[in-house]
Amino acid sequence: MKDFWKNQIEKNWKLVFLAPMDGYWDSAYRQAMKKIAPNIICVSEFYSADWLVHSKFLADSVLTHNKTETPLIIQIFWKDPEMFAKAAKIISNPIYNISWIDINMWCPAKKVVRSWHWSCLLINEQTAFDIVKAMTEATHLPISVKTRLSFDWWQDLIKFVKWLEKAWANLITIHWRTAKQAYTWIANLDPIYELKKHINIPVIANWDILNYEDWMKKIKNLDWFMIGRWSFGNPWCFLPWNYYPTLKELLDQMEFHAMKLVETKWEKKWNLEIRKHLVQYLKFFPWVKLYRKRLVTTDSFLNTQNILSDIREEFSEYLDKKPWLGELDFLKDSV
């Protein structure tokens, strides 16, 4: 595992990551993304270290994954170094085949920050240091940290990351806003470029990255990049060229994503999960409004297949057109 990133770099010149996002990046989503962009490295939804330790059912359900998702990074959060260490031992079990463990020190949700989790660790440096150290001693897997520029601009990012590096963090990801800014304000990469000059571990930047081409304009001295919300309905954003899918490719991908959800979740959960994804794939399809109600109320895989079949039949002459390039806009006045 010491040569994990070296081996990955030999396979891929620039590494691309699927960012962690709670409620979205489940196994089905990761498989859907990797079907289009097999070279991306996936980071899971973030899980509570406490839950993983006290629920074998949860551990088995979220750590078990399809081999196509490998290498898979698991992100966890909590506030107690000892609990982090216990969770690390569970994640390290060879039966799960996890490649890496990432620590959530970036999420700004007020409810959890008040409990001294997540980005609150930016103002509790000793605990952050102890967490990384405890996990490093508990597992053979590499440990990384995702954090922010600071909590409220009063913290020294370079000093903080040097502490983490000293505790044997192997990689750092920076969400380029402060915790107080949450998801607002204009993202600022300059402090991350400066950080990279002062540390020896890889640095990844995250947020407001549209696609691979966008990042190539911004990467400068940084190592790799991470895309999250811009992958909604768009696994093609990870490809190292500007690729725009045809209507047929979009519909086929929707069916594949739905099928993977059926395989990995029970029916009631599947019904709720698939609805938020389907419309995202067709956001540039000018006639999505005709199918929106059916897509967001689908209650079975068969029903979803029927909706997709109806779209294929009605627009059979245009399946090779690319909605994202406006190649179907002329239909607005004719269909």
C-alpha positions as CSV (number, residue, x, y, z in Angstrom):
1,M,0.0,0.0,0.0
2,K,2.9,2.4,0.4
3,D,3.2,2.6,-3.4
4,F,-0.5,3.0,-3.9
5,W,-0.4,6.5,-5.6
6,K,2.8,5.7,-7.4
7,N,1.1,2.7,-9.0
8,Q,-2.0,4.7,-9.9
9,I,0.1,7.5,-11.5
10,E,1.8,4.9,-13.7
11,K,-1.6,3.9,-15.0
12,N,-3.0,7.4,-15.3
13,W,-1.0,10.6,-16.0
14,K,-3.5,12.7,-14.0
15,L,-5.7,11.1,-11.5
16,V,-9.4,12.1,-11.4
17,F,-11.6,11.5,-8.3
18,L,-15.3,11.3,-7.7
19,A,-15.8,13.5,-4.7
20,P,-17.6,12.2,-1.6
21,M,-21.2,13.3,-1.3
22,D,-23.7,12.0,1.2
23,G,-26.9,10.5,-0.2
24,Y,-25.6,10.2,-3.7
25,W,-22.3,8.3,-4.1
26,D,-23.5,4.9,-3.3
27,S,-22.3,1.7,-5.0
28,A,-24.8,2.1,-7.9
29,Y,-23.7,5.7,-8.6
30,R,-20.0,4.7,-8.5
31,Q,-20.6,1.9,-10.9
32,A,-22.5,4.2,-13.2
33,M,-19.7,6.7,-13.3
34,K,-17.0,4.0,-13.8
35,K,-18.9,2.5,-16.7
36,I,-18.2,5.7,-18.7
37,A,-14.9,6.7,-17.0
38,P,-13.3,3.5,-15.7
39,N,-10.0,5.2,-14.7
40,I,-11.6,7.5,-12.1
41,I,-11.0,6.8,-8.4
42,C,-14.1,6.8,-6.3
43,V,-14.5,8.2,-2.7
44,S,-17.5,6.9,-0.9
45,E,-20.3,8.7,0.8
46,F,-19.1,9.7,4.3
47,Y,-19.9,7.3,7.2
48,S,-19.8,7.7,10.9
49,A,-16.9,5.9,12.5
50,D,-19.2,5.2,15.5
51,W,-21.8,3.6,13.2
52,L,-19.3,1.3,11.5
53,V,-17.9,0.2,14.9
54,H,-21.3,-0.6,16.4
55,S,-23.2,-2.0,13.4
56,K,-21.8,-4.9,11.5
57,F,-24.8,-4.7,9.2
58,L,-23.9,-1.1,8.2
59,A,-20.3,-2.1,7.8
60,D,-21.1,-5.0,5.5
61,S,-23.6,-3.0,3.5
62,V,-21.4,0.1,2.8
63,L,-18.0,-1.5,2.6
64,T,-18.9,-4.4,0.4
65,H,-18.7,-3.2,-3.2
66,N,-18.5,-4.4,-6.8
67,K,-15.0,-5.1,-8.1
68,T,-15.5,-2.5,-10.9
69,E,-15.3,0.2,-8.1
70,T,-11.8,-0.7,-7.1
71,P,-9.7,1.1,-6.0
72,L,-12.3,2.4,-3.5
73,I,-11.6,5.0,-0.9
74,I,-13.9,5.1,2.2
75,Q,-14.5,8.4,3.9
76,I,-15.4,8.5,7.6
77,F,-16.1,11.2,10.3
78,W,-16.3,11.4,14.1
79,K,-14.4,13.3,16.8
80,D,-12.7,10.7,18.9
81,P,-9.3,9.3,17.8
82,E,-10.0,6.0,19.5
83,M,-13.2,5.5,17.6
84,F,-11.5,6.4,14.4
85,A,-8.8,3.8,15.1
86,K,-11.5,1.1,15.7
87,A,-13.3,2.0,12.5
88,A,-10.0,1.9,10.6
89,K,-9.4,-1.7,11.8
90,I,-12.8,-2.7,10.5
91,I,-12.4,-1.0,7.1
92,S,-9.0,-2.7,6.8
93,N,-10.5,-6.2,6.9
94,P,-9.3,-7.9,3.7
95,I,-12.8,-9.1,2.9
96,Y,-13.8,-5.6,2.0
97,N,-10.9,-4.9,-0.3
98,I,-10.7,-1.1,0.5
99,S,-7.7,0.7,-0.9
100,W,-7.6,3.8,1.3
101,I,-9.3,5.7,4.2
102,D,-10.1,9.4,4.0
103,I,-11.0,11.6,7.0
104,N,-13.8,14.1,6.7
105,M,-12.6,17.4,8.1
106,W,-14.4,19.6,5.5
107,C,-18.2,19.3,5.9
108,P,-19.6,22.6,7.3
109,A,-23.1,21.3,8.4
110,K,-23.8,23.4,11.6
111,K,-25.6,20.6,13.5
112,V,-22.5,18.3,13.4
113,V,-19.9,21.0,13.6
114,R,-21.4,22.1,17.0
115,S,-20.7,18.5,18.2
116,W,-17.0,19.0,17.2
117,H,-17.1,16.8,14.1
118,W,-16.0,17.5,10.5
119,S,-14.7,21.0,9.7
120,C,-14.6,21.9,13.4
121,L,-11.4,19.9,13.6
122,L,-9.8,22.9,11.8
123,I,-9.9,24.8,15.1
124,N,-9.0,21.7,17.1
125,E,-5.6,20.9,15.7
126,Q,-4.5,18.6,18.4
127,T,-7.5,16.3,18.0
128,A,-7.0,16.3,14.2
129,F,-3.4,15.3,14.7
130,D,-4.3,12.6,17.2
131,I,-6.9,11.2,14.8
132,V,-4.5,10.8,11.9
133,K,-1.8,9.3,14.2
134,A,-4.3,6.8,15.8
135,M,-5.5,5.7,12.5
136,T,-2.0,5.3,11.0
137,E,-1.1,3.1,14.0
138,A,-4.3,1.0,13.6
139,T,-4.2,0.1,10.0
140,H,-1.9,-0.8,7.1
141,L,-4.1,1.3,4.7
142,P,-3.0,4.8,3.7
143,I,-4.7,7.7,5.4
144,S,-5.7,10.9,3.8
145,V,-7.7,14.0,4.9
146,K,-10.2,16.2,3.1
147,T,-10.5,19.7,4.6
148,R,-11.0,23.4,3.8
149,L,-8.9,26.5,3.5
150,S,-9.7,27.2,7.1
151,F,-12.7,27.4,9.5
152,D,-13.2,31.2,9.4
153,W,-10.0,32.6,7.9
154,W,-8.2,32.8,11.2
155,Q,-6.4,29.4,10.9
156,D,-3.1,28.8,9.1
157,L,-3.7,26.2,6.4
158,I,0.0,25.5,5.8
159,K,0.7,25.0,9.5
160,F,-2.4,22.8,9.8
161,V,-1.5,20.5,6.9
162,K,2.1,20.3,8.0
163,W,0.8,18.9,11.3
164,L,-1.3,16.3,9.4
165,E,1.7,15.4,7.3
166,K,3.8,14.9,10.4
167,A,1.1,12.6,11.8
168,W,1.6,10.5,8.6
169,A,-1.3,11.7,6.4
170,N,-0.5,10.5,2.9
171,L,-2.6,12.9,0.9
172,I,-4.6,16.1,1.4
173,T,-7.7,17.3,-0.4
174,I,-8.7,20.9,-0.1
175,H,-12.2,22.2,-0.7
176,W,-11.3,25.8,-1.7
177,R,-13.7,27.7,0.7
178,T,-13.7,28.2,4.4
179,A,-16.2,26.3,6.6
180,K,-18.0,29.6,7.4
181,Q,-18.4,30.2,3.6
182,A,-19.9,26.7,3.3
183,Y,-20.8,26.5,-0.4
184,T,-21.1,30.2,-1.2
185,W,-18.6,32.8,-2.3
186,I,-16.2,32.5,-5.2
187,A,-13.8,29.6,-4.9
188,N,-10.1,30.6,-4.3
189,L,-7.3,28.4,-5.5
190,D,-4.4,30.6,-4.6
191,P,-3.9,29.4,-1.0
192,I,-3.9,25.8,-2.3
193,Y,-1.2,26.6,-4.9
194,E,0.8,28.1,-2.1
195,L,0.2,25.1,0.2
196,K,1.6,22.7,-2.3
197,K,5.0,24.6,-2.2
198,H,5.4,23.8,1.5
199,I,4.4,20.1,1.8
200,N,5.6,16.8,0.3
201,I,2.4,14.9,0.0
202,P,0.0,15.0,-2.9
203,V,-2.6,17.8,-3.0
204,I,-6.0,17.5,-4.6
205,A,-8.4,20.4,-5.1
206,N,-12.2,20.1,-5.0
207,W,-15.3,22.2,-5.9
208,D,-16.4,24.3,-8.8
209,I,-14.6,22.0,-11.3
210,L,-16.8,21.5,-14.3
211,N,-14.9,18.8,-16.2
212,Y,-11.5,17.4,-17.0
213,E,-10.8,20.2,-19.5
214,D,-11.7,22.9,-16.9
215,W,-9.3,21.4,-14.4
216,M,-6.4,21.3,-16.9
217,K,-6.6,25.1,-17.0
218,K,-6.4,25.3,-13.2
219,I,-4.1,22.5,-12.1
220,K,-0.7,24.4,-12.1
221,N,1.4,22.8,-9.4
222,L,-1.4,20.7,-7.8
223,D,-1.4,16.9,-8.2
224,W,-4.9,15.8,-9.1
225,F,-8.5,17.0,-9.0
226,M,-11.9,15.9,-7.8
227,I,-15.4,16.4,-9.3
228,G,-18.7,16.1,-7.3
229,R,-21.9,17.8,-8.2
230,W,-21.0,18.4,-11.8
231,S,-21.1,14.6,-12.3
232,F,-24.9,14.6,-11.7
233,G,-26.2,12.9,-14.9
234,N,-22.9,13.5,-16.5
235,P,-20.2,10.8,-16.0
236,W,-18.7,12.0,-19.3
237,C,-17.3,15.0,-17.3
238,F,-14.4,12.8,-16.2
239,L,-13.2,12.0,-19.7
240,P,-10.0,13.8,-20.8
241,W,-11.7,15.5,-23.8
242,N,-15.0,17.3,-24.3
243,Y,-17.4,14.5,-25.0
244,Y,-21.1,15.1,-25.4
245,P,-23.3,12.0,-25.3
246,T,-26.1,11.2,-27.8
247,L,-29.7,10.8,-26.6
248,K,-29.3,7.0,-27.0
249,E,-26.2,7.1,-24.8
250,L,-28.1,9.1,-22.2
251,L,-31.0,6.7,-22.1
252,D,-28.8,3.6,-22.0
253,Q,-26.8,5.1,-19.1
254,M,-30.0,5.9,-17.2
255,E,-31.2,2.3,-17.6
256,F,-27.8,1.0,-16.5
257,H,-27.8,3.3,-13.4
258,A,-31.4,2.1,-12.5
259,M,-30.4,-1.5,-12.9
260,K,-27.4,-1.1,-10.5
261,L,-29.7,0.5,-7.9
262,V,-32.0,-2.5,-8.2
263,E,-29.1,-4.8,-7.6
264,T,-27.7,-3.0,-4.6
265,K,-30.8,-1.7,-2.7
266,W,-34.1,-3.0,-1.6
267,E,-37.1,-2.0,-3.6
268,K,-38.5,0.8,-1.5
269,K,-35.1,2.4,-1.1
270,W,-34.5,2.0,-4.8
271,N,-37.7,3.8,-5.7
272,L,-36.6,6.9,-3.8
273,E,-33.0,6.8,-4.9
274,I,-33.5,6.5,-8.7
275,R,-35.9,9.4,-9.0
276,K,-33.4,12.1,-8.2
277,H,-31.0,10.8,-10.8
278,L,-33.1,10.2,-13.9
279,V,-34.1,13.9,-14.7
280,Q,-30.4,14.9,-14.2
281,Y,-29.4,12.8,-17.1
282,L,-32.0,14.6,-19.4
283,K,-31.4,18.1,-18.1
284,F,-30.5,19.3,-21.6
285,F,-33.1,17.3,-23.4
286,P,-35.6,20.0,-24.6
287,W,-38.7,17.7,-24.0
288,V,-37.8,16.4,-20.6
289,K,-40.8,18.3,-19.2
290,L,-43.1,15.8,-21.0
291,Y,-41.6,13.0,-19.0
292,R,-40.6,14.7,-15.7
293,K,-43.7,13.6,-13.7
294,R,-43.3,10.0,-14.8
295,L,-39.5,10.0,-14.1
296,V,-39.8,11.5,-10.6
297,T,-42.7,9.2,-9.6
298,T,-41.4,5.9,-11.1
299,D,-42.0,3.0,-8.6
300,S,-40.3,0.1,-10.3
301,F,-37.5,-0.9,-12.6
302,L,-40.0,-2.1,-15.2
303,N,-41.8,1.2,-15.0
304,T,-38.5,3.1,-15.6
305,Q,-37.7,0.8,-18.5
306,N,-41.1,1.6,-20.0
307,I,-40.5,5.4,-19.7
308,L,-37.2,5.1,-21.4
309,S,-38.7,2.9,-24.1
310,D,-41.4,5.5,-24.8
311,I,-38.7,8.2,-25.2
312,R,-36.7,5.9,-27.6
313,E,-39.8,5.2,-29.6
314,E,-41.0,8.8,-29.8
315,F,-37.6,10.2,-30.7
316,S,-36.3,7.2,-32.7
317,E,-35.1,9.4,-35.5
318,Y,-33.0,11.5,-33.2
319,L,-31.3,9.0,-31.0
320,D,-27.9,9.9,-32.5
321,K,-28.4,13.6,-31.7
322,K,-26.6,15.3,-28.8
323,P,-28.9,17.2,-26.5
324,W,-26.1,19.0,-24.7
325,L,-25.0,20.6,-28.0
326,G,-28.6,21.8,-28.7
327,E,-28.9,19.4,-31.6
328,L,-32.6,18.7,-30.5
329,D,-33.6,22.3,-29.9
330,F,-35.3,22.5,-33.3
331,L,-37.9,20.0,-32.0
332,K,-39.4,22.5,-29.6
333,D,-41.7,23.8,-32.3
334,S,-42.3,20.6,-34.1
335,V,-43.0,17.9,-31.6
